[in-house]
């Protein structure tokens, strides 16, 4: 077994990569020598929203083996996993040693129980509730610190004031679904959700099944432009009408949102599929995945009934959210029969296989127009798993040509 310090140093240096840090599930107590170093990285990230440099780490923790920077992280992680298991197995025997001579049968039972705990710990399919453990208390302290910093939200900022006021936001593992009748504006809502996320620094992957990336990019221009106090017009940009060219050029030069990735097709596929989206998520590790037009996603289960495919799709998205620790937003539309009244909220029963959508979702939103107010939309929470909201409805200002999509302060009812 390789030297603890060398392997743990490789882990520490590798954890300064956001993707490695996001997927790392061990705790400071699991380290033999560098638990404090790992805790320092966590605190540094919370305080400064960036990872410490190698120079900072080596200066503060001189026992780190700087040559371990070159070690492959996945290799170091596999060795670290073996080392943690080794220490836990040794501890299972050594902690029962005083009892072994006086009551070997009882000692054997204790050893077997502890070895069973070790086995459960390394079984990826189950998790053990660890009563008396202070790790969740430390996690609460971390979350409390985050809430007191910056914009006071633990997760990803949303356009909804009543969700943001809870301090939660969109959380890793959440599945948020939205649905509306055709032409009401679900793609604009998806773009707004993406704009809020990337403006707050979160990497976002937006998958569109209906619009090309050029059309999505123009919508993002006016939404982000409005947030940055630029006066852009979506219709003018789209139709080639006269604009303030210098202002548009200045906006594009100032814009630096490389944390937004847009996908409107998958090479080699006739349509975008759930497996291909899964591959994109694993490849690019976004904080937020937005799928606009989820009803056009293929599950490759053509031999199964439509309701089974829909069930597979929505629960597949929820499984993807949990397995990759990603917040996922998926939009769909009400069935054609529901299109008669654009001014009432469609029900889940008016959405194709809406029962599967509602069951799989942590948050479900519907949207409709408001009569005689073309620049307004009503958004209703059909499901909110994380507790009670102040209201189940809110109105949004919907001036999409100017990129102004925001909650109306006077609309809560």
C-alpha positions in Angstrom: 0.0 0.0 0.0 1.5 3.3 -1.0 2.5 6.0 1.4 -0.5 7.7 3.0 1.0 11.2 2.8 1.9 10.9 -0.9 -1.6 9.6 -1.9 -3.4 12.1 0.2 -1.2 15.0 -1.2 -2.2 13.9 -4.7 -5.9 13.9 -3.6 -5.5 17.4 -2.1 -3.9 18.9 -5.2 -6.5 17.1 -7.4 -9.4 18.5 -5.3 -8.5 22.0 -6.5 -10.2 20.9 -9.8 -13.9 21.8 -9.6 -15.0 18.6 -11.2 -13.0 16.4 -8.8 -14.1 18.5 -5.8 -17.8 18.2 -6.8 -17.8 14.4 -7.0 -15.6 13.8 -3.9 -17.7 12.2 -1.1 -15.1 11.7 1.7 -14.9 13.8 4.8 -12.0 15.4 6.6 -12.1 12.6 9.2 -11.4 10.0 6.5 -7.9 11.4 5.9 -5.0 10.0 7.9 -2.8 13.1 7.6 -4.5 15.9 5.6 -8.0 16.2 7.0 -7.2 19.8 8.1 -5.9 20.6 4.6 -9.1 19.3 3.0 -11.2 21.4 5.5 -9.0 24.4 4.6 -9.9 24.0 0.9 -13.6 23.8 1.7 -13.4 27.0 3.9 -11.3 28.8 1.3 -13.9 28.0 -1.5 -16.7 29.2 0.7 -15.0 32.4 1.6 -13.4 33.4 -1.7 -15.5 31.5 -4.3 -12.3 30.0 -5.8 -9.8 27.3 -5.0 -6.5 28.0 -3.3 -3.4 27.8 -5.4 -0.8 25.1 -5.0 1.6 27.8 -3.6 -0.9 28.7 -0.9 -1.5 25.1 0.1 2.2 24.2 0.2 3.0 27.4 2.2 0.3 26.7 4.8 0.8 22.9 4.9 4.5 22.1 4.5 4.0 18.3 4.9 2.3 18.2 1.5 4.4 16.2 -1.0 4.6 18.7 -3.9 5.7 16.0 -6.3 2.3 14.4 -5.9 0.8 17.0 -8.2 1.7 14.8 -11.2 -0.3 11.8 -9.9 -3.4 10.8 -11.8 -6.4 11.8 -9.7 -8.5 8.7 -10.4 -5.6 6.5 -9.5 -5.0 8.5 -6.3 -8.7 8.2 -5.5 -8.7 4.4 -5.9 -5.7 4.2 -3.6 -7.2 6.6 -1.1 -10.4 4.5 -1.0 -8.4 1.4 -0.3 -6.4 3.2 2.5 -9.6 4.4 4.1 -11.1 0.9 4.0 -7.8 -0.5 5.4 -7.9 1.9 8.4 -11.5 1.2 9.1 -11.0 -2.5 9.1 -7.9 -2.2 11.4 -10.0 0.0 13.7 -12.8 -2.6 13.8 -10.3 -5.1 15.3 -8.2 -2.8 17.5 -11.2 -1.2 19.2 -12.4 -4.6 20.3 -9.0 -5.9 21.4 -9.5 -5.0 25.2 -12.7 -7.1 25.2 -11.2 -10.0 23.3 -9.5 -11.8 26.2 -12.4 -11.4 28.7 -15.4 -12.1 26.4 -14.3 -13.3 23.0 -17.8 -14.1 21.9 -19.0 -10.5 22.5 -15.8 -9.1 20.9 -16.5 -11.2 17.8 -20.0 -9.9 17.6 -18.7 -6.3 17.9 -16.0 -6.9 15.2 -18.6 -8.4 12.9 -20.9 -5.5 13.3 -18.1 -3.0 12.6 -16.9 -4.9 9.6 -20.5 -4.9 8.3 -20.5 -1.1 8.8 -17.4 -0.9 6.7 -19.0 -3.0 3.9 -22.0 -0.8 3.9 -19.8 2.3 3.7 -18.2 1.1 0.5 -21.4 -0.2 -1.2 -22.4 2.5 -3.7 -26.0 1.4 -3.7 -26.9 2.1 -0.1 -26.1 4.7 2.6 -26.1 4.2 6.3 -27.7 6.7 8.7 -24.8 7.5 11.0 -26.5 8.5 14.3 -24.4 10.7 16.6 -22.1 11.8 13.7 -21.4 15.5 13.6 -20.8 15.7 9.9 -24.3 17.1 9.2 -23.7 19.7 11.9 -20.5 20.8 10.0 -22.5 20.8 6.8 -25.1 23.1 8.5 -22.4 25.4 9.6 -21.0 25.5 6.0 -24.5 26.3 4.6 -25.1 28.9 7.3 -21.8 30.6 6.3 -22.8 30.6 2.6 -26.1 32.2 3.4 -24.4 35.0 5.3 -22.2 35.7 2.3 -22.9 37.0 -1.2 -26.6 36.9 -2.2 -27.6 34.7 0.8 -28.6 31.6 -1.3 -27.1 28.1 -0.8 -28.0 26.8 -4.2 -28.5 28.3 -7.7 -30.4 31.6 -7.8 -33.9 31.5 -9.3 -36.2 34.2 -10.8 -38.6 33.6 -7.9 -38.3 35.9 -4.9 -40.2 33.5 -2.6 -37.8 30.6 -3.4 -34.7 32.8 -3.0 -36.0 34.2 0.3 -35.9 30.7 1.7 -32.1 30.7 1.1 -32.3 27.4 -0.8 -32.5 28.1 -4.6 -32.2 25.2 -7.0 -30.3 22.4 -5.3 -28.1 19.6 -6.7 -30.2 16.6 -7.4 -33.4 18.6 -7.9 -35.7 18.0 -10.9 -37.7 21.1 -11.8 -40.3 20.8 -14.5 -42.2 23.5 -16.3 -45.2 23.2 -18.6 -47.4 25.6 -20.6 -49.6 25.7 -23.7 -47.9 26.4 -27.0 -46.6 30.0 -27.6 -47.0 31.0 -24.0 -43.2 31.3 -23.6 -41.6 28.1 -22.1 -38.4 28.6 -24.1 -38.1 32.2 -22.9 -38.6 30.9 -19.4 -35.8 28.3 -19.9 -33.5 31.1 -21.2 -34.3 33.3 -18.2 -33.5 30.4 -15.8 -30.2 29.9 -17.6 -29.4 33.6 -17.6 -29.9 33.9 -13.8 -27.7 30.8 -13.2 -24.8 31.9 -15.4 -24.9 35.5 -14.1 -24.4 34.0 -10.6 -21.4 32.0 -11.8 -23.0 28.5 -12.3 -22.0 26.4 -15.2 -25.2 25.7 -17.2 -25.9 23.3 -20.1 -29.0 24.3 -22.1 -30.3 21.5 -24.4 -32.8 22.7 -27.0 -34.9 20.2 -29.0 -36.9 22.9 -30.9 -34.6 25.9 -31.6 -31.2 26.2 -33.1 -28.4 27.5 -30.9 -28.3 30.8 -33.0 -31.9 31.5 -31.9 -31.2 30.7 -28.3 -28.1 32.9 -28.3 -30.1 35.9 -29.5 -32.6 35.4 -26.6 -29.7 35.2 -24.2 -28.3 38.4 -25.7 -31.3 40.5 -24.8 -31.9 38.8 -21.4 -28.3 39.2 -20.3 -28.2 42.7 -21.9 -31.1 43.8 -19.8 -29.4 42.5 -16.7 -26.3 44.4 -17.6 -28.3 47.6 -18.4 -28.0 47.4 -22.2 -31.0 48.4 -24.2 -31.3 45.7 -26.9 -34.3 44.6 -28.9 -34.9 40.9 -29.7 -37.1 41.7 -32.7 -34.5 44.1 -34.2 -31.6 41.6 -33.7 -33.7 38.8 -35.2 -35.1 40.7 -38.2 -32.1 42.8 -39.0 -33.7 46.1 -38.1 -31.7 49.2 -37.2 -30.0 49.0 -33.8 -27.4 51.0 -31.8 -24.5 49.1 -33.4 -21.9 50.4 -31.0 -24.0 49.4 -28.0 -24.5 45.9 -29.3 -20.8 45.5 -30.1 -19.9 46.8 -26.7 -22.2 44.3 -25.0 -20.7 41.4 -27.0 -17.2 42.5 -26.1 -18.1 42.8 -22.5 -20.0 39.5 -22.3 -17.9 36.7 -20.9 -20.2 33.9 -20.0 -18.2 30.8 -21.0 -20.1 29.0 -18.3 -23.1 28.6 -20.7 -23.1 25.6 -23.0 -25.8 25.3 -25.7 -26.7 22.0 -27.4 -29.2 21.8 -30.3 -28.2 18.5 -31.7 -26.1 15.4 -31.0 -23.6 14.3 -33.7 -24.6 11.0 -35.3 -28.1 11.0 -33.9 -31.4 11.7 -35.6 -32.8 13.1 -32.4 -31.5 14.0 -29.0 -31.7 11.1 -26.6 -31.6 10.7 -22.8 -28.4 8.6 -23.0 -26.7 11.3 -25.1 -27.7 14.0 -22.6 -26.4 11.8 -19.8 -23.0 11.6 -21.7 -22.9 15.4 -22.0 -23.6 15.9 -18.3 -20.8 13.4 -17.3 -18.4 15.0 -19.8 -19.0 18.7 -18.9 -20.2 18.5 -15.3 -22.7 21.4 -15.3 -24.2 22.7 -12.1 -27.5 23.1 -13.9 -28.9 21.2 -16.9 -31.9 22.8 -18.7 -33.8 20.7 -21.3 -36.2 22.7 -23.4 -38.8 20.5 -25.1 -38.3 17.3 -23.1 -41.3 15.7 -24.9 -39.1 15.4 -28.0 -36.3 13.5 -26.1 -35.8 9.9 -27.2 -35.3 7.2 -24.6 -34.5 4.5 -27.2 -37.3 2.3 -25.7 -39.4 2.1 -28.9 -40.7 -1.3 -28.1 -42.3 -0.1 -24.9 -45.7 1.6 -24.5 -45.8 5.4 -24.7 -46.6 5.8 -21.0 -43.7 3.5 -20.1 -41.3 5.6 -22.2 -42.6 8.8 -20.5 -42.2 7.2 -17.1 -38.7 6.2 -18.1 -37.9 9.7 -19.4 -38.9 11.7 -16.3 -37.6 9.2 -13.8 -34.4 8.9 -15.9 -33.9 12.7 -15.6 -34.5 12.4 -11.8 -31.9 9.6 -11.6 -29.5 11.6 -13.7 -29.9 14.6 -11.3 -29.2 12.5 -8.2 -26.4 10.4 -9.7 -24.5 13.4 -11.0 -25.4 15.9 -8.3 -26.9 18.2 -10.9 -30.0 20.4 -10.7 -32.1 19.7 -13.8 -34.9 21.8 -15.3 -37.1 20.3 -18.0 -39.8 22.0 -20.0 -42.8 20.4 -21.8 -46.1 21.6 -23.2 -49.8 21.0 -22.6 -51.6 18.8 -25.0 -53.4 20.3 -28.0 -56.8 19.9 -26.2 -55.6 22.2 -23.5 -54.8 25.0 -25.9 -58.4 26.4 -26.0 -57.9 28.8 -23.1 -54.5 30.5 -22.9 -55.5 32.4 -19.8 -55.9 29.5 -17.3 -53.2 27.3 -15.9 -53.0 23.9 -17.6 -53.3 21.0 -15.2 -51.0 18.1 -14.9 -53.8 16.0 -16.5 -53.5 18.2 -19.6 -49.9 17.4 -20.1 -48.9 14.3 -21.8 -48.2 11.7 -19.1 -48.3 14.5 -16.5 -48.7 12.0 -13.7 -45.2 10.7 -14.2 -43.9 14.3 -14.5 -45.5 15.4 -11.2 -44.3 12.3 -9.3 -40.7 12.6 -10.5 -40.4 16.3 -9.9 -39.2 18.1 -6.8 -40.7 21.4 -8.2 -43.4 21.6 -10.9 -44.4 24.9 -12.5 -47.2 25.8 -14.9 -47.5 29.1 -16.8 -50.3 30.9 -18.6 -51.1 34.3 -20.2 -53.0 37.0 -18.4 -56.0 38.4 -20.2 -55.7 41.9 -21.6 -52.0 42.0 -20.3 -49.9 40.6 -23.2 -46.7 41.6 -21.3 -47.5 39.6 -18.2 -47.5 35.9 -17.3 -48.9 34.0 -14.4 -46.7 31.2 -13.0 -48.1 28.7 -10.5 -46.4 26.2 -8.3 -48.1 22.9 -8.8 -45.6 21.1 -6.6 -42.9 22.2 -4.2 -41.3 19.4 -2.3 -39.0 21.4 0.0 -41.7 23.0 2.2 -44.4 25.6 2.1 -44.2 28.7 0.0 -45.7 32.1 0.8 -47.9 31.8 -2.2 -48.5 29.3 -5.0 -48.9 32.0 -7.7 -46.9 34.9 -9.0 -47.0 37.3 -11.9 -44.1 38.0 -14.1 -43.4 41.1 -16.3 -42.9 39.5 -19.7 -41.4 42.1 -22.1 -39.3 39.6 -24.0 -38.4 42.0 -26.8 -36.4 44.1 -24.2 -35.2 41.0 -22.4 -37.2 41.9 -19.3 -38.5 38.8 -17.6 -38.8 39.4 -13.9 -41.3 38.9 -11.1 -43.7 41.8 -10.6 -43.1 43.0 -7.0 -46.8 43.8 -6.6 -48.1 40.5 -8.0 -48.0 38.1 -5.0 -51.4 37.0 -4.1 
